[in-house]
Amino acid sequence: MLVVSTEYNQVLAENIARALRCPVGGVRFTRFPDGEHYLRVEETDGEMIIVGSTPDADAFIELLLLVDACEGSDVTLVVPYLGYARQDKKFHEGEPLSARAVCRALSQGVSRVFTVNVHDPRVLSHFRVPSHDVSLAEEIGRYLSSLPLEDPFILAPDDGAARFAAAVATPCKWESGHLEKTRISGEEVRMEQRSLDVKERDVVVVDDIISTGGTLVSAARMLRDQGARTVSSACVHGVLAEGSYLRLLAAGIHHVACSDTLERACSRYSAGDAIARMVRECS
C-alpha cells in the first residue's frame, strides 16, 4: 500500500500514511508553458491511496490526473474536502447539478471513495463506486477539551448542524444547542433571535465549513448580547474565503480552528487518524 497526494493535501497524506503504517509516494508537479498541469508519480503499488481535496478547478484537474497516473492499481480515493458538493439541487432551469457532475468524474478509475463531513451525505449517492463519509466530531471534541474553556456550550449555527454539535459535545458531557439561520445570499445570513443559556460561558460554534464567516459574525453578535464570556469557532473545512479569517478575529471571535482537510495556518487537528480507521474498517 502506498499513499500519494495532490499538492493540496501533503500534510494530511503524511498523517494518513503514518496512521496506516505505510509509506508516502513522491509526485512531481509542474505546468506546461500554456498553463496546463503536468504530474508524474515516482512509483506505484498494487494498492494506492490517493488524497486530494478539490477546493478549486486546478485542484480538481490535478486530482483527475493523479488518478489516471495510477491506472492499473487498486485505487482508494480520499477527497477530504469535496468542492461543488453544496450545489446539490437545480434552483434554476439550465443549471448543472454540480455535485453529481463532480462525483461521476471522480468515480472513474477508483474502487472506493472516502469524504470527510460532506455537506449533505445524500451527495454520496452520485458516486458510481462504494463511498463513505468520515466524521471529525471526535477530533474536534478532543481538541476543545484541551482548551481552557469555562463551562463550554457547543452551538450549531442551524438545525442542520445540530447533530454534529451534539456529537462534538456528548463525550465530554457538554451542553449543545443550535441557532436558527436563514441564508439571504452567499455572504449574508439572518440569525433568528433565540434565548440560550450562555451567560458567562465560553461558546464554541461548530460547523462543517467556514466559508466567508458571515454566519459566525452574526452568531457572535447575538451571543455576546446574551452575555457569552467568549465566542470561538471550530470547523472541519476552513475554506476561509475573501479574507474571512482576519474578519472573524476583527469581529471578536476569540479563537478559530479547522482541520487539515484544507491546510491552513489555523489547522489544529488532523483528519488522518479518522480516515485511516475508516479505510481499515471498509477494506
C-alpha positions as CSV (number, residue, x, y, z in Angstrom):
1,M,0.0,0.0,0.0
2,L,1.3,3.5,-0.9
3,V,-0.2,6.9,-0.2
4,V,0.1,9.7,-2.7
5,S,-1.5,13.2,-2.7
6,T,-2.0,16.3,-4.8
7,E,-0.2,19.5,-3.8
8,Y,-3.2,20.5,-1.7
9,N,-3.0,17.7,1.0
10,Q,0.6,16.9,1.6
11,V,0.4,17.1,5.4
12,L,-2.8,15.1,5.6
13,A,-1.4,12.4,3.3
14,E,1.6,12.0,5.7
15,N,-0.8,11.8,8.6
16,I,-2.9,9.1,6.9
17,A,0.2,7.1,5.9
18,R,1.5,7.3,9.5
19,A,-1.8,6.0,10.9
20,L,-1.8,3.2,8.3
21,R,1.9,2.4,8.8
22,C,2.6,2.6,5.1
23,P,4.9,4.9,3.0
24,V,4.1,8.1,1.2
25,G,5.0,8.1,-2.5
26,G,6.5,11.0,-4.3
27,V,4.7,13.0,-7.0
28,R,6.3,15.7,-9.1
29,F,4.1,18.7,-10.2
30,T,4.7,21.3,-12.8
31,R,2.9,23.1,-15.6
32,F,3.4,23.3,-19.4
33,P,4.1,26.8,-20.8
34,D,0.4,27.2,-21.7
35,G,-0.6,26.6,-18.1
36,E,-1.8,23.0,-18.3
37,H,-1.0,20.8,-15.4
38,Y,1.6,18.0,-15.6
39,L,2.5,15.5,-12.9
40,R,4.5,12.3,-12.6
41,V,4.1,9.6,-9.9
42,E,7.6,8.4,-9.0
43,E,6.4,4.9,-8.0
44,T,3.1,3.0,-7.8
45,D,1.9,-0.1,-5.9
46,G,-0.8,-2.7,-6.3
47,E,-2.9,-0.8,-3.8
48,M,-2.8,3.0,-3.9
49,I,-4.5,5.6,-1.6
50,I,-4.9,8.9,-3.4
51,V,-5.6,12.0,-1.2
52,G,-6.8,15.2,-2.8
53,S,-9.3,17.9,-1.8
54,T,-11.0,19.9,-4.6
55,P,-11.4,23.5,-3.3
56,D,-11.0,24.9,-6.9
57,A,-10.8,23.9,-10.5
58,D,-7.0,23.5,-10.5
59,A,-7.2,21.0,-7.6
60,F,-9.9,19.1,-9.4
61,I,-7.9,18.7,-12.6
62,E,-4.8,17.7,-10.6
63,L,-6.7,15.0,-8.8
64,L,-8.1,13.6,-12.0
65,L,-4.6,13.4,-13.5
66,L,-3.3,11.7,-10.4
67,V,-6.0,9.1,-10.5
68,D,-5.2,8.4,-14.2
69,A,-1.5,8.2,-13.4
70,C,-2.2,5.3,-11.0
71,E,-4.1,3.3,-13.6
72,G,-3.6,-0.5,-13.1
73,S,-3.6,-0.2,-9.3
74,D,-6.5,-0.8,-6.9
75,V,-7.2,2.9,-6.0
76,T,-8.8,4.2,-2.8
77,L,-9.7,7.8,-3.4
78,V,-9.8,10.2,-0.4
79,V,-11.4,13.5,-1.1
80,P,-11.2,15.3,2.3
81,Y,-13.0,18.4,1.1
82,L,-15.3,17.8,-1.8
83,G,-15.8,21.0,-3.7
84,Y,-19.0,21.7,-5.5
85,A,-20.9,19.4,-3.1
86,R,-23.1,22.2,-1.9
87,Q,-24.6,22.7,-5.4
88,D,-26.8,19.5,-5.0
89,K,-30.0,20.9,-6.4
90,K,-31.1,22.7,-9.5
91,F,-32.5,26.0,-8.4
92,H,-33.0,27.4,-12.0
93,E,-33.6,25.9,-15.4
94,G,-30.3,25.2,-17.2
95,E,-28.1,24.8,-14.1
96,P,-25.9,21.8,-13.7
97,L,-26.3,19.6,-10.7
98,S,-22.6,20.2,-9.9
99,A,-22.3,17.7,-7.1
100,R,-23.4,14.9,-9.4
101,A,-21.0,16.0,-12.2
102,V,-18.0,16.1,-9.9
103,C,-18.9,12.8,-8.2
104,R,-19.3,11.0,-11.5
105,A,-16.0,12.3,-12.8
106,L,-14.2,11.2,-9.6
107,S,-15.6,7.7,-9.8
108,Q,-13.6,6.8,-12.9
109,G,-10.6,4.6,-12.2
110,V,-11.1,4.2,-8.5
111,S,-12.6,1.3,-6.4
112,R,-14.0,3.3,-3.4
113,V,-14.2,6.9,-2.2
114,F,-14.0,8.5,1.2
115,T,-15.1,12.0,2.0
116,V,-14.9,14.0,5.3
117,N,-18.0,15.6,6.7
118,V,-19.5,16.2,3.3
119,H,-22.1,19.0,3.4
120,D,-25.0,16.6,2.7
121,P,-24.4,12.8,2.8
122,R,-27.0,12.3,0.1
123,V,-24.4,13.6,-2.3
124,L,-22.5,10.3,-1.9
125,S,-25.2,8.6,-3.9
126,H,-23.8,10.3,-7.1
127,F,-20.6,8.3,-6.8
128,R,-20.6,5.2,-9.0
129,V,-18.4,3.2,-6.6
130,P,-18.9,2.5,-2.8
131,S,-18.5,5.7,-0.9
132,H,-18.2,6.6,2.8
133,D,-18.2,9.8,4.8
134,V,-15.9,10.3,7.8
135,S,-16.8,12.5,10.7
136,L,-14.3,14.6,12.7
137,A,-16.7,15.3,15.6
138,E,-14.5,13.2,17.9
139,E,-11.3,15.0,16.9
140,I,-12.9,18.4,17.4
141,G,-14.2,17.4,20.8
142,R,-10.8,16.2,21.8
143,Y,-9.2,19.4,20.7
144,L,-11.7,21.6,22.5
145,S,-11.2,19.6,25.7
146,S,-7.5,20.7,25.6
147,L,-8.5,24.4,25.7
148,P,-9.2,26.4,28.9
149,L,-12.9,26.7,28.3
150,E,-15.3,27.8,31.1
151,D,-18.4,25.7,31.2
152,P,-18.5,25.4,27.4
153,F,-21.6,25.5,25.3
154,I,-21.3,23.8,21.9
155,L,-23.5,25.5,19.4
156,A,-24.5,24.7,15.8
157,P,-25.4,27.7,13.5
158,D,-28.6,25.9,12.3
159,D,-30.7,22.8,12.9
160,G,-28.9,21.0,10.1
161,A,-25.6,21.0,12.1
162,A,-27.3,20.2,15.4
163,R,-26.5,16.5,15.3
164,F,-22.8,17.3,14.6
165,A,-22.7,19.7,17.5
166,A,-24.2,17.1,19.8
167,A,-21.6,14.5,18.6
168,V,-18.8,17.0,19.5
169,A,-20.3,17.8,22.9
170,T,-21.6,14.4,24.2
171,P,-18.2,12.6,25.0
172,C,-17.3,15.5,27.4
173,K,-20.9,15.8,28.7
174,W,-21.1,19.4,27.5
175,E,-24.4,21.1,26.6
176,S,-25.2,21.7,23.0
177,G,-27.8,23.5,21.0
178,H,-28.5,25.3,17.7
179,L,-29.5,28.6,16.3
180,E,-32.0,29.3,13.5
181,K,-30.4,30.7,10.4
182,T,-31.8,31.9,7.1
183,R,-29.4,32.4,4.3
184,I,-30.1,35.5,2.2
185,S,-27.0,35.3,-0.1
186,G,-23.6,33.6,-0.3
187,E,-22.3,36.3,2.0
188,E,-25.3,37.4,4.1
189,V,-27.4,35.4,6.6
190,R,-30.1,36.3,9.1
191,M,-30.0,34.8,12.6
192,E,-33.3,34.4,14.3
193,Q,-33.2,35.6,17.9
194,R,-33.1,32.7,20.4
195,S,-32.7,32.8,24.1
196,L,-29.8,30.5,25.1
197,D,-28.2,29.7,28.5
198,V,-24.8,31.2,27.5
199,K,-24.3,33.9,30.2
200,E,-20.7,33.9,31.5
201,R,-20.0,30.8,29.4
202,D,-17.5,30.1,26.6
203,V,-19.5,29.3,23.5
204,V,-18.0,27.3,20.6
205,V,-19.8,27.5,17.3
206,V,-19.1,24.2,15.4
207,D,-19.9,23.5,11.7
208,D,-18.7,21.6,8.7
209,I,-17.5,24.6,6.8
210,I,-16.4,28.2,7.5
211,S,-16.6,29.9,4.1
212,T,-17.0,33.7,4.3
213,G,-17.7,33.7,8.0
214,G,-21.0,35.7,7.7
215,T,-22.8,33.2,9.9
216,L,-20.2,33.4,12.6
217,V,-20.2,37.1,12.7
218,S,-24.0,37.3,13.1
219,A,-24.0,34.5,15.7
220,A,-21.2,36.1,17.8
221,R,-23.1,39.4,17.9
222,M,-26.2,37.7,19.2
223,L,-24.3,35.5,21.7
224,R,-22.4,38.5,23.2
225,D,-25.7,40.4,23.6
226,Q,-26.9,37.4,25.6
227,G,-23.8,37.6,27.9
228,A,-21.5,35.0,26.5
229,R,-18.0,35.2,28.0
230,T,-16.3,34.4,24.7
231,V,-17.3,33.1,21.3
232,S,-15.0,30.7,19.4
233,S,-15.4,28.6,16.3
234,A,-14.2,25.1,15.3
235,C,-15.0,23.6,11.9
236,V,-13.9,20.7,9.7
237,H,-13.2,22.6,6.5
238,G,-11.6,26.0,6.8
239,V,-12.4,27.5,3.4
240,L,-11.9,31.0,4.8
241,A,-12.6,32.8,1.6
242,E,-12.3,36.5,1.0
243,G,-10.1,37.3,4.0
244,S,-12.6,35.9,6.4
245,Y,-10.1,34.7,9.0
246,L,-9.0,38.2,9.8
247,R,-12.5,39.5,9.5
248,L,-13.6,36.9,12.2
249,L,-10.9,38.0,14.6
250,A,-11.8,41.6,14.0
251,A,-15.4,40.8,14.8
252,G,-14.4,39.5,18.2
253,I,-14.2,35.7,17.5
254,H,-11.9,34.6,20.3
255,H,-10.5,31.5,18.6
256,V,-10.8,30.0,15.1
257,A,-9.7,26.4,14.4
258,C,-10.1,24.0,11.5
259,S,-8.8,20.6,10.4
260,D,-6.2,19.8,7.7
261,T,-8.7,18.8,5.0
262,L,-7.7,22.2,3.7
263,E,-4.3,23.1,5.0
264,R,-4.4,26.5,6.8
265,A,-2.4,28.3,9.4
266,C,-5.3,27.6,11.8
267,S,-5.4,23.9,11.2
268,R,-5.3,22.5,14.7
269,Y,-6.5,18.9,14.4
270,S,-6.0,16.2,11.7
271,A,-8.4,14.1,9.8
272,G,-5.7,11.5,9.3
273,D,-6.5,9.0,12.1
274,A,-10.2,9.1,11.4
275,I,-9.7,8.5,7.7
276,A,-7.3,5.7,8.4
277,R,-9.7,4.0,10.7
278,M,-12.5,4.1,8.1
279,V,-10.2,2.8,5.4
280,R,-9.3,-0.2,7.6
281,E,-12.9,-0.9,8.5
282,C,-14.0,-0.8,4.9
283,S,-11.1,-2.9,3.5
